[in-house]
Amino acid sequence: MPLRDSITESTKTAMKSGDKIRVSTLRLVSAAIKDRDIAARAEDRCQGIGDDEILSLLQKMVKQREESAKTYEDNGRPELAERERTEIEIVREFMPQPLSEEDMKAAVAKMVEETGATGLKDMGKIMGRLKSEYAGRLDMGQVGAVVKGHLCN
């Protein structure tokens, strides 16, 4: 089932069960997807965005909520921080399991070998391929350090 349909079905289920936080979070996700669809149509992509772009959007939403939760904690608002963390868990349900550190290192080594990368000048090419092939499963900040370490040795 496409990710978009899964989110829609989960929204309907949450509405029937009366889970207000889940409904509001999934509506925010749906609204963000619709915004991206509108932008995609402006670029002559009539079908809207695909699952890979939805995954990227979900990652961005999780990161925003993590930052908000930290800000709320720092300013003495634990109830708002907890709400953000609840939303993070709801959004993460639609994301694939992240790769373990060993799997991430193996994926980087494989990509370096496949591309024939020899130095830091090839880092962008490797990062681009990793981002597309492992969408939603890698923290690109961590991956950047691993790629850099691999290319510098």
Residue, then its C-alpha position, 0 to 999 in steps of 0.5 A: m500500500p502506498l504511503r499516502d494511502s496508509i496515512t489516509e487509512s490511519t487517519k480514518t481509523a483514528m477518527k473512528s476511535g476518537d484519538k484526538i492527538r493522532v487525528s491532528t498529527l495525521r491531518l498535519v502530515s496530510a496537509a504537508i503532503k498536499d502542499r508538496d503535491i501543489a508545488a509538484r503540480a506547478e513543476d508539471r508533475c501532475q501525479g504529485i509527490g511519490d513515497d520517497e518525497i513523502l519519506s523525506l517530508l516525514q523525516k523533516m517533520v520528526k526533526q522539527r518536532e525533536e527541536s521543538a521538544k528540546t526547546y519546550e524542555d529547556n523553557g520549563r514546558p514539559e507538557l508541550a515537550e511530551r506532546e511533541r514526542t507523542e507526535i514524533e512516535i505517530v509520524r515514525e510509524f510510517m517511516p521504515q526502520p533506520l539502518s543500524e550503525e554496522d549496516m550504515k557503514a556497510a552501505v557506505a563501503k558498498m557505495v564507495e566501491e560501486t562509484g569508484a570514489t577516491g577522495l572527498k571530491d566524490m562525497g556529493k555523488i555518494m551522498g546523493r546515491l545513499k539518500s535516494e537508495y536508503a530514503g528515510r532509513l539513514d540520518m544523513g548527518q551521521v552518514g556524512a561523517v562516515v563517508k568522510g572518514h571512509l574517503c579520507n583513509 
